[in-house]
Amino acid sequence: MFAARLKQARELRGIASQRALGVLMGLDKKLASSRVNRYETEVSGIDLDGLGKLADVLGLPMAYLVAEDEVIADAILALSQMNRKERVRALRALIEAPPPSTQD
């Protein structure tokens, strides 16, 4: 999921190439393209520092990039766009909501 979400986020942010993203992360131009390519193809993992830089450059929460599925990723993204008061209200609504049916 991380690799696909990273590639989608890069493209949605209008960052045309893996090299451009790597350079924005502070990587050397000679290594930037191959390093980001390894992340996007899941050949190589990323450490927390690198994940933080990616998230900053993409303007996304780190948790969004590593969420276990699309529903959780979308929830993280929606929450990140709210102010604190709205996030607390949304959390309370989730906690108080009846449990989902097992048919999903």
Protein Blocks (a to p, Z undefined) as FASTA:
>chain_A
ZZmmmmmmmmmnopabfklmmmmnopafklmmmmmmmmmnomaccdfklmmmmmmmnopa
fklmmocbfklmmmmmmmmmpcfklmmmmmmmmmmpccddfkZZ
